[in-house]
């Protein structure tokens, strides 16, 4: 079964609580190691229509604001996961990477010797990167992917 699980998140998962429950259940049943990976996207200068509507300084402030929101979301997830894992006596690692989510998750998979990648789902939209991650992982046959709805 699985011995080394990677839960990768980007901060916009609509079902992160359910994802966390599933990962903890799997780890509890299989005595797996868990790593939570938070990927901070660092190329947000072109964010929808922002390019055409704002000055460079205003765009920088907007990107900083989006980054602050992402950091707050990541902290909430980390706090929640820490509490839930602690209740079950499960330890885990927390990692943060910056870059394009698909690329950073694939780098982590290659470096970390994982045998299962768990991803949540995101609301449909132009910034949704979860399908790109799934496609890249499937194309490169790196690892089993579990999508939690």
N, C-alpha and C positions, 0 to 999 in steps of 0.2 A: 504494500500500500504506500501511501505518501509519507515521506519522512522530513521533507523540507518544503514548506509552503510559503509562497510569496503572495501577499495581499497588496496589490498595487492600487493606489488611489490618486485621483487628480483633484478632488475637492468638490466636484459637482455631482457625485453619485446621488441618485434620488432614493436609494435603498441601503445606505451605508450601515444602518443598524442591523438589517437582515443579513447583510454580507458578513458583518462581524460575528453574528450569532453562528452562521454556517462554518466560518473558519474555526471558531473556538470549538464547536462540536466536532469537526473533523480532527482537530489537534488533540482533543480529549480522547477520542476513540482510537486514534492511531499513534498517539504519543509523538506527534510531529513537532518539529521546530517551526516557529512562525516568524516571518519578517514582514513588517508593515513598511511599505515604500510609498512615500509621498513625493510626487513629481510636481515641481513648480515650473510651470511653463514660463520661459524667460524671453520669449519673442512676441510680446504683446503690443508692439508699436503699431502694427496694423491690426486694429481691433474693430472690425465692422466698418461703419461709416465714420469712425473717429478721425481717420486720416484726412478726410475732406472737410470736416467741420471745425477742427480745433487747430490752434497754433502748436508749434513744437513743444513749448513749455507746458501748455495745457495738456497735451498728449502725455508728456512725461508724468505729470501729476495724476492723470487718470490711470496710467499703467501702475504707478505706485499705489494708488488706491485699490486697484484690483488685486495687487500683490498682498496688501494688508488684509483684505477680505479672505484671500486664499490661506494666509497664515493663521487667521482666526479659525477658519473651518478646520484646518489641520490640527490645531491645538484641541479643539472640541472632540474630534475623532480620537486623538491620542488619549485624552482624558477618559473618554467613554470606554475605549478598548482596554486601557489600563485597569479601570474599575472592574469590567466584566471578566477580564483574564485573571485578575487577582482573586475574584470570588471562586474561580475554578482552580486556582493554584497553577495557572499556566504562565510561563514567562515568554517573552518575545523580544525581538530586536526592532528598533525604529530607525529607519534611514530616510534621508531626504536627498533628492537629486534635482538638479535644475537643467532644463532643456526641453526638447520636444518629447512629449510623453511616450510615444511608441519607441523612439530611439533609446531613451533612458531606461525604460522597462526591459528592453531587449539586452542592453548592456548589463543590467543587474542580473538578469536570468543567466547570462553567460558567465558572469563572475561568481555567482552565488551557489551554483550547483543545486538549483531548485528542481523539484519534480512536479510541482503543481503551481499554476498561476491562477489566482482568484481575482475576478474583476466584478464590480458592480455595474449597474446600468445608469445611463444618463438620459435626460430628456432630449428628444430629437432637436437638432438645431445645427447651425453652421459651425459652432465651436466644438461639436461632439467628436472626441478623439478615440472613443472606446472601440469603434469598429476598425479604425486604422491599426490599433494595437492588436486586435484579434487577427486581422488579416496578415500583418507582419509576422506574428508568432506562428500562425498556421502555415504560412508560406515557407518559413525557415525551419519548420518542424522541431522547434526548440523544446517544447514542453506541453503537457496537458493543460488546457484552459477550462476553468469552471466559471461560467457566467451565472451570477445570481440575480434572479428577477425580483 
